[in-house]
């Protein structure tokens, strides 16, 4: 099992849960399992081409998956994935 930390603005999809456990051997599989268990995540995380949206950051432990293997980054039992929406402002 992999834990996925859910940002406040997406917790309506998980019934208020801040963390959800799913199965998956890659970040992409875990995110797909999240959307299967709690429909609505895929359209918020991915653009029409199937790539992660620019304003969505996904971390595996403390590492941004963009600097790993993206959604193909392998995960092991007990790891945590965090979905972190980008914050704009200035």
N, C-alpha and C positions, 0 to 999 in steps of 0.2 A: 504494500500500500504506500501511496505517495500522498502527502498533504498538500493542498492548494490553498493559499491564503487569498481570501476574497476581499477586494477593496470595498469600502463603505458603499460607494455608489452602485455596486453590482449585487449587494446582499439581498435585494428584493428577489433575485432569481433563486437564491438558496434558502428562502424563508427566514432570512436574518442571520444565517450562520456565517461566521467570520472565517471558518476553515472547513474544508471538505476533504474527505479521504477518497481516493480513486485508485484504480489499477492502471498500470501503464509502464512500458519499458523505455519510452522516450517522452520528452516534454510534449510533443504533438499528440501522442496516444493518450497521455494524461488529460490534456485539454479537450480532446474528443470525448473521453469518458466523462469529463465534467459537463460538457454540453449534452451528452446523452442522459445523464442523471438530472440535470437542471437545464432544460432547453432555454436557449436565448443567448448563451455565451458566445457561440460561434459567430453570430452576426455582429456582436460587439467587439470581438477580438480580431477577426479577420476581414480583409477587404474583399471586393468582388473577384480579385484574382487568386484568392486563397492565401495571401501573405498576411502576416501580422500587421495590423494597422500601425502607422507611424507613431501615434500617440499612446500606444500600449507597450509598456516595458514588461518583460517577463524575466524573472530571476530564478535561477536554480541555486539554492542555498544563497550565497552572497554574490553570485556571478550573473551578469547580464547574458542571456543566451545568445545575443547578437555576437558576442565575443567567444562563444563556444561553437557548437554546431547548429545553432538555431533550434527549430522545433525538433530536429533530429538528435539533439543532445540526449545521451542516455541518462536514465534515472534509476536509482536503486531503492529498495524498500527503506522507508524511514526518511527519505529526503523530502525537502519542502520546496515547493514552487510558489513564487509570489507574483501576483498580477498587480502591477503598479501603473496606474494611468499617469501620463506625463502631466506636469503642472506647468501651465503657461502664466505669464505675468511679467511684471517688471516695474 
